[in-house]
Amino acid sequence: MFDKLVEIILNYVEPEEAITPETGIKRGLNLSSFDLVCLSDEIHQEFGVVLGADDFRECDTIGKLVARLEAAA
């Protein structure tokens, strides 16, 4: 699931460093609010999980987001 999520994220950003589970979603990747909405939509299409703004506030790293997706799947 991590690799697929990274693949989706790379549609929105070109990070200077490799994306790891510790990478911050907003601060590490500099995703805008619009990017997060689009990312949320792609995650829903790919994994069938609906994420809201609260999910992105609580899951501030890629690793936490993956854990949330795995728990919901």
C-alpha contacts under 8 A as a table, 3 or more apart, distances in Angstrom:
res1	aa1	res2	aa2	distance
1	M	4	K	5.26
1	M	5	L	6.15
1	M	66	V	6.85
1	M	70	E	7.79
2	F	5	L	5.15
2	F	6	V	6.19
2	F	21	P	7.95
2	F	63	G	7.79
2	F	66	V	6.16
3	D	6	V	5.13
3	D	7	E	6.20
4	K	7	E	4.96
4	K	8	I	6.34
5	L	8	I	5.10
5	L	9	I	6.19
5	L	43	I	7.67
5	L	66	V	7.71
6	V	9	I	4.96
6	V	10	L	6.12
6	V	19	I	7.03
7	E	10	L	5.26
7	E	11	N	7.02
8	I	11	N	5.51
8	I	12	Y	7.67
8	I	39	L	7.34
8	I	42	E	7.29
8	I	43	I	7.86
9	I	12	Y	5.56
9	I	13	V	6.57
9	I	39	L	7.00
10	L	13	V	5.19
10	L	14	E	6.21
10	L	15	P	7.98
12	Y	31	L	7.72
12	Y	35	D	6.69
13	V	29	L	6.97
13	V	31	L	7.44
15	P	18	A	6.85
15	P	19	I	7.44
15	P	29	L	6.35
19	I	22	E	7.94
19	I	23	T	5.88
20	T	23	T	5.27
20	T	62	I	7.01
20	T	63	G	7.59
21	P	61	T	6.53
21	P	62	I	4.84
21	P	63	G	3.95
21	P	64	K	7.55
22	E	61	T	5.60
22	E	62	I	6.23
22	E	63	G	6.05
23	T	28	G	5.59
23	T	29	L	7.44
23	T	61	T	5.37
23	T	62	I	5.76
23	T	63	G	7.73
24	G	27	R	5.40
24	G	28	G	4.25
24	G	29	L	6.41
24	G	60	D	5.65
24	G	61	T	4.27
24	G	62	I	6.40
25	I	28	G	5.73
25	I	29	L	5.52
25	I	30	N	7.22
25	I	31	L	6.92
25	I	56	F	7.82
25	I	60	D	5.57
25	I	61	T	5.23
25	I	62	I	6.14
26	K	29	L	5.56
26	K	30	N	4.98
26	K	31	L	5.18
26	K	32	S	7.41
26	K	60	D	7.15
27	R	30	N	5.10
27	R	31	L	7.54
31	L	34	F	7.94
31	L	35	D	5.63
31	L	36	L	6.48
32	S	35	D	5.00
32	S	36	L	6.32
33	S	36	L	5.07
33	S	37	V	6.38
34	F	37	V	5.12
34	F	38	C	6.31
35	D	38	C	5.10
35	D	39	L	5.91
36	L	39	L	4.87
36	L	40	S	5.90
37	V	40	S	5.07
37	V	41	D	6.31
38	C	41	D	5.08
38	C	42	E	6.33
39	L	42	E	5.11
39	L	43	I	6.09
40	S	43	I	5.06
40	S	44	H	6.18
40	S	50	V	7.10
40	S	51	L	5.80
40	S	52	G	7.40
41	D	44	H	5.08
41	D	45	Q	6.28
41	D	50	V	7.77
42	E	45	Q	5.00
42	E	46	E	6.04
43	I	46	E	5.11
43	I	47	F	5.61
43	I	48	G	7.03
43	I	49	V	6.60
43	I	50	V	7.51
43	I	51	L	7.93
44	H	47	F	5.45
44	H	48	G	4.52
44	H	49	V	4.72
44	H	50	V	5.29
44	H	51	L	7.42
45	Q	48	G	5.65
45	Q	49	V	7.83
47	F	69	L	7.66
47	F	73	A	7.27
48	G	73	A	7.55
49	V	69	L	6.80
49	V	72	A	6.65
49	V	73	A	7.02
51	L	54	D	7.93
51	L	55	D	5.85
51	L	56	F	7.56
52	G	55	D	5.34
52	G	56	F	6.82
53	A	56	F	5.28
53	A	57	R	6.34
54	D	57	R	5.00
54	D	58	E	6.12
55	D	58	E	5.17
55	D	59	C	5.81
55	D	65	L	7.99
56	F	59	C	4.98
56	F	60	D	6.12
56	F	65	L	7.62
57	R	60	D	5.88
59	C	62	I	7.39
59	C	64	K	4.97
59	C	65	L	5.12
59	C	68	R	7.64
60	D	64	K	6.77
60	D	65	L	7.37
61	T	64	K	5.34
61	T	65	L	6.34
62	I	65	L	5.04
62	I	66	V	6.15
63	G	66	V	5.12
63	G	67	A	6.27
64	K	67	A	5.02
64	K	68	R	6.22
65	L	68	R	5.03
65	L	69	L	6.22
66	V	69	L	5.06
66	V	70	E	6.10
67	A	70	E	5.11
67	A	71	A	6.10
68	R	71	A	5.17
68	R	72	A	6.23
69	L	72	A	5.14
69	L	73	A	6.06
70	E	73	A	5.18
